[in-house]
Amino acid sequence: MLGLVTYVQQKLGDEGVGEAWEESLRRDWKRTFMNELLLIRWYGLPLNPSRPPEDFDHDPCVWYWYKDPAAIPDEYWRRYGLERMAGV
């Protein structure tokens, strides 16, 4: 997450970071952060990964529940710049 903030800051400056934060709050992206990244940090895997909707005003947000943690796609780690830990 910090890498993304740094990238936005380099491209758009501090004002761009503020605008990106406001937009993320408007679109409710903080849920993805809370429900995925923090769980990856605490448990090593996203316990209930989600896929944000294409159209935030009309499409539903989809959450996935996996019985086998090994079946969770690597994309949920990669989108935060992380790699799956061995054995997970």
QUIBELVEN-V215476 format. One record per helix or strand of 2 or more residues. SS is the DSSP state (@ for helix, = for strand). FROM is the first residue (numbers start at 0). LEN is the number of residues. If there is no record, write none. Layout:
ss=SS from=FROM len=LEN
ss=SS from=FROM len=LEN
This chain:
ss=@ from=1 len=25
ss=@ from=29 len=14
ss== from=49 len=2
ss== from=61 len=2
ss=@ from=68 len=3
ss=@ from=74 len=4
